[in-house]
Amino acid sequence: MKARVHVTLKPGVLDPQGRAINHALHSLGFDQVGDVRQGKFFDIDLGYDDRDAAEAAVKEMCERLLANPVVESYAIEIDA
């Protein structure tokens, strides 16, 4: 089983890296680019047979290590 986790800053949280990427894209001539928000992506191999147990474990991983729940949101995808 595999899990994919996408971690992004919550709306309203300052994103200096996204802002820098936005400026760099504009300097490269991509003038039609609007706001840019950056994030993190994790691909995790899991040894679970039960989908619900796998999702619960990944959620705990996110809450304890992969994301800062105060300023970041995360989305989990589980593939069997």
C-alpha positions as CSV (number, residue, x, y, z in Angstrom):
1,M,0.0,0.0,0.0
2,K,1.2,3.5,-0.8
3,A,0.3,6.9,0.7
4,R,0.7,10.3,-1.0
5,V,0.7,13.3,1.3
6,H,0.4,16.9,0.1
7,V,1.3,19.5,2.6
8,T,0.6,23.2,1.9
9,L,0.5,26.4,3.9
10,K,-3.0,27.4,5.1
11,P,-4.6,30.3,3.4
12,G,-3.5,33.6,4.9
13,V,-0.1,32.3,6.1
14,L,2.7,34.2,4.5
15,D,4.6,32.2,1.9
16,P,8.0,33.9,1.2
17,Q,9.2,30.9,-0.9
18,G,6.0,31.1,-3.1
19,R,6.5,34.8,-3.5
20,A,10.2,34.3,-4.5
21,I,9.1,31.7,-7.1
22,N,6.4,34.1,-8.4
23,H,9.0,36.8,-8.9
24,A,11.5,34.4,-10.6
25,L,8.7,33.2,-13.0
26,H,7.9,36.8,-13.9
27,S,11.6,37.6,-14.5
28,L,11.7,34.6,-16.8
29,G,8.9,36.1,-18.9
30,F,5.9,34.2,-17.4
31,D,3.9,37.4,-16.9
32,Q,0.5,35.6,-16.8
33,V,1.4,33.8,-13.5
34,G,-0.7,34.9,-10.6
35,D,-0.2,33.9,-6.9
36,V,2.2,31.0,-6.3
37,R,2.0,28.8,-3.1
38,Q,4.6,26.2,-2.5
39,G,4.2,23.0,-0.6
40,K,5.7,19.5,0.2
41,F,4.9,16.1,-1.2
42,F,5.6,12.7,0.4
43,D,5.4,9.3,-1.2
44,I,5.3,6.6,1.6
45,D,5.3,2.8,1.2
46,L,3.2,1.2,3.9
47,G,3.1,-2.4,5.2
48,Y,-0.6,-2.2,6.1
49,D,-3.3,-4.5,4.7
50,D,-6.2,-2.5,6.1
51,R,-6.9,0.8,4.4
52,D,-8.4,2.5,7.4
53,A,-5.5,1.5,9.6
54,A,-3.1,2.8,7.0
55,E,-4.9,6.1,6.7
56,A,-5.0,6.5,10.5
57,A,-1.3,5.9,10.7
58,V,-0.5,8.4,8.0
59,K,-2.7,11.0,9.6
60,E,-0.8,10.5,12.9
61,M,2.5,10.9,10.9
62,C,1.2,14.2,9.5
63,E,0.1,15.5,12.9
64,R,3.3,14.5,14.6
65,L,6.0,15.1,12.0
66,L,5.2,15.7,8.3
67,A,3.1,18.9,8.8
68,N,2.8,21.7,11.3
69,P,-1.0,21.7,11.8
70,V,-0.9,25.3,13.1
71,V,0.1,26.8,9.8
72,E,-0.1,23.9,7.3
73,S,-2.9,21.7,5.8
74,Y,-2.4,18.2,4.4
75,A,-4.3,15.9,2.1
76,I,-3.8,12.1,2.2
77,E,-4.3,9.7,-0.7
78,I,-4.1,5.9,-0.1
79,D,-3.5,3.5,-3.0
80,A,-3.9,-0.2,-2.5
